[in-house]
Amino acid sequence: MKVLNTKQTQHVAGGLFVYPIMWFLEELVIAGLKDLFRGDLEDLGRIENRPVGTRP
């Protein structure tokens, strides 16, 4: 079995750190696209032009 040197260990650790973040962002994009194609997204103008003190 091969023993990893320091540089290779850093690459593996960096990949293990970055992968969950990329997976989470990918899931957000996919969910947003699904909502967009289903028509569940609010019009941006309706959200921005709402009266003060109200929430969508």
C-alpha positions in Angstrom: 0.0 0.0 0.0 1.3 3.4 -1.0 1.9 6.0 1.7 0.9 9.6 0.7 3.4 12.4 1.1 2.5 15.8 2.6 1.5 17.4 -0.6 -0.8 14.5 -1.6 -2.4 14.5 1.9 -3.1 18.2 1.5 -4.8 17.6 -1.8 -7.0 14.9 -0.4 -7.9 17.0 2.6 -8.7 20.0 0.4 -10.9 17.9 -1.8 -12.8 16.6 1.2 -13.4 20.2 2.4 -14.5 21.6 -1.0 -16.7 18.7 -2.2 -19.5 19.2 0.4 -19.7 22.9 -0.4 -19.8 22.3 -4.1 -22.5 19.6 -3.6 -24.6 22.0 -1.5 -24.4 24.8 -4.1 -25.3 22.4 -6.9 -28.4 21.3 -5.0 -29.4 24.9 -4.5 -29.0 25.6 -8.3 -31.0 22.4 -9.2 -33.8 23.3 -6.8 -33.9 26.9 -8.2 -34.1 25.6 -11.8 -36.9 23.2 -10.8 -38.9 26.0 -9.3 -38.2 28.2 -12.3 -39.5 25.6 -14.8 -42.6 24.8 -12.6 -43.4 28.5 -12.3 -43.2 28.6 -8.5 -40.9 31.6 -8.4 -42.4 35.0 -7.5 -42.0 37.9 -10.0 -39.0 40.0 -8.9 -41.0 43.2 -9.4 -43.8 42.0 -7.0 -41.3 41.1 -4.3 -39.4 44.4 -4.6 -42.4 46.7 -4.8 -44.2 45.3 -1.7 -45.3 47.8 1.0 -43.0 48.4 3.9 -43.3 46.0 6.8 -44.7 43.1 4.7 -43.0 39.9 3.8 -43.6 37.7 0.8 
